[in-house]
Amino acid sequence: MVGLWRKAPSPCIGICKRPEGGPCVGCGLTKAEKKSFKRRRKKPERKALFRLALERLEAMGKRARFEHVYRRRCAKKERPCPLDKL
């Protein structure tokens, strides 16, 4: 699993709806956080971003849907899912 976090697909699942500039209802990230994902190459940085997104999605009641769609996306790209290592 070398490079699991470096090769992780973006948490964006293609919904992209941000009520009043807040976090996206699809991935739980703000616009700035989503843009910074590619620049965050180290494991602790990406892991922290995923944890933050999952916390927000849990609060919105959308975590289960995100995990289902993101795991499917990882499988389609033939990459291990980083959610298994959180």
Secondary structure, 3 states (H helix, E strand, C coil): CCCCCCCCCCCCCCCCCCHHHCCCCCCCCCHHHHHHCCCCCCHHHHHHHHHHHHHHHHHHCCHHHHHHHHHHHHHHCCCCCHHHHC
